[in-house]
Amino acid sequence: MRLFSAIPFTLFSLLIYNALAFTAGADNPLFWSESMVSIAMVSGATFELLASDLLITLGLFFLFIEILKATRIGTTALLDHMFSVLVFVVYLVEFLVLPQAATSLFFILMAISLIDVIAGFSISITGARRDVSFGHGGEHL
């Protein structure tokens, strides 16, 4: 169970992108610009949510979960940070090597993964500093 909770949720964005890019998107290069949701607004305008917008929104939701997970302490948190770095490295390698990953959508998802790595370490370091108290004659600094 610990290992499962250490899996970064940003991995799911990567898996979803790859699954769609190498199947539906491989046959249709305009797949990411297809409308997934279309709603008539009271103003008379039409709100459209594209496939790419939907995946970015999902990636941001996963980032939120990862930031909440970063507040944990212990070996699971350390594993989570290590796996987050690994997911970012996979994003980076795919971005540099695979033509299917050379899109602005993939770049934004990779940036979300990088923010996960930086935020995870930053939050953990800040939390660790609070847990450390230095005593001098019974006083805390």
Secondary structure, DSSP 8 states (H G I E B T S, - for coil): -HHHHTS-THHHHHHHHHHHHTTHHHH-TTGGGSEEEEEE-TTS-EEEEEHHHHHHHHHHHHHHHHHHHTT--SHHHHHHHHHHHHHHHHHHHHHHH-GGG-SHHHHHHHHHHHHHHHHHHHHHHHHHHHH---EETTEE-
